[in-house]
Each structure stands twice: as structure tokens, then as C-alpha cells.
Amino acid sequence: MKQQLRAWTLAAALALTAALVPAGTATARAAQPSCPDGSVCLWSGEGFGGSYWEWTARSGYRDLPPSLHDHVGSFVASTRACFINWGPVEKRDVFNGDWRSRYLGDFGGRMDGLGPGGC
């Protein structure tokens, strides 16, 4: 009887794990929006909400628009870029494929502009 109970408990645990892990992974992937190649997409709100702005690497350095200045809540990068804060000067390298759904409490709360390539 003990062996049957242990076997059933193990089978139930494996089934529960198999049911939960793919669902969590699919949800995390679905939460990240796409951003066109050669661009960095920025949102004022966390979770990719609020004001939206798309910066392209070919546009060179740009100051952030007022709605995003010191207020980048989330981003998706489809190119390499440099996030910049001017006072005091701080820089963050961003690589193609990087993204953050919660960035406001980090460097997004200080960010002033961005430029192409590495910092």
C-alpha cells in the first residue's frame, strides 16, 4: 500500500509540474512585445504600457521625449544601444534581445537619452 501511495504521489507531482511550467513560460514570453529590427522601443509605464516611443539606431543620439525623460518604465531592444543619464553621467549598454518589463525603479528612472552602439 505504501508503494502505491508513493508512486501515486510522485506521478501527481510530475503531472502538476508539467502542467505549471509550460504555462508560466508561455505567459512570460507573451508579455514581451516585439520591436522592429534596428530599434529600441520604450514605454513610460511598467509592463509595456503608457506613452510609447521608438528610437532607431540610424537616427543617432536622441534625448528622450518629455513623457519618457527620467520615466522609462519598460523597454525592448532590437539593436545595440547606450542608455545615458547626464547628471551625473551614467551609461548602460543594451544589447539586441534585451528587455525589461519593470525598469522605472532602476536606470529607467534616471535615463535622459540614448545613442547607437556600445557605451
N, C-alpha and C positions, 0 to 999 in steps of 0.2 A: 504494500500500500504506500509506504514512504517513497519508493522509487517512482511509482506512478505519479504521486503528488509533485515530486521534484521535476520529473520530466514535463508535466503539465505547466508548472511554474516557469521553467526555462523556455518552453515553447511560447507561452503567453508573453514573457518579457521580450523575446526576439520579435514576435509579431508586433508588439507595441512600438518597439524601437524602429522597425522597418516602416511602420505607418507614420511615425512622427518625423523622422529625419528627412525624408524627401519633401514633405510638406513645408518644413521650415526652410529648406534650401530653395525651393521654388519661390517662396514668399520673398526671401532676401533678394533674389535675382530680379524678380518682377518690380521691386521697389526702385531700382535704379533706371532712370530714363535714358534714352540714347541721346547722344550729342554728335553732330556732324563731324566727320574726319577733319582734322586741322583746326579744331575749335576747342574752347573751354566754355561750358555752359554754367552759368551762375544763377542762383536763386536767393532772394532775400530771406526766405523762410526755411526752416529746417524741414526735411522730408520733401524737398524739391517743390515747395510752394512759394507763394508770394510773387514779387516782381522778378522777371526773368531778363537776362541779358546774355547774348552770345558774343564772345570775343574770338577773333580768328588770328592765327599766328601771322598771317601775311599783313595784318593791319599794324604790326609793330607794337611798341609800348602804348598803353592807354590807361588813363585814370579811370577809376570805376565811376559809373553814373551815380548821382546823389542817392538813389534808392538802395545802392549796394555799398557805398562808402562806409567802411567800418561796420558793415552789416551783411556779410556773406553767410547765409545760413546753411547752404549746401552747394555742391558743385559736382560736375562730371567733366573729366579731361579726356579729349580725344587727340591730344598732341602734347608735346613737352612745353612747359611754360615756367615762368618765375612769378610767384605771388610776392608783392612788395608792400611793405609798410614804410612810410617815410619818416615818422617821428616817434621813437628812434628808428633808424634804418634797420630793418629785418627783412630777410628774404627766405622764401620756401620754394624748393624745387618741386615741381609737379610733373608727373610722367604720364604718358599715354596710357589710359586704362585706370588711372587713379580716380577715386570718387569718395565723397563723404556726404552722408545724409544729415549729419549734425556737425556743423563747422563753426557756428556762431560763438560758442564758448571757447573756441581755440583761436587760430590765426584769423579766421573769418571776422572776428570782432575787432580786428586792427587793420585789416587789409585796405590799401589805398589804390593799388593799380596792379597791372600785370604786363609782362613782356614775353617775347618768344625765347625759346631755348632755355638752357640751364642758367641758374643764378651765378 
